């Protein structure tokens, strides 16, 4: 996975609308000790979740990463 704020190539972003695909993507994040980030559409609202448990104990998200994720989500919503 590429570090933020570099955009991730579309081929590396899994479509996890299927539960099995979601679970597989989460397992891969855990195996690679990476934060799992999911964007969900819930009706007319979007929810972004970052699961640091997948990265392992003691992992935190610094403010610059939060800001980059937030900016990417805002661009996604506007497009």
ABEGO torsion letter per residue (X at the ends): XBBOABBBBAAABBBAABAAAAAAAAAAAAAAGBBBBBBBBBEABBBBBBBAAAAEBGBBBBAAAAAAAAAAAAAAAAX
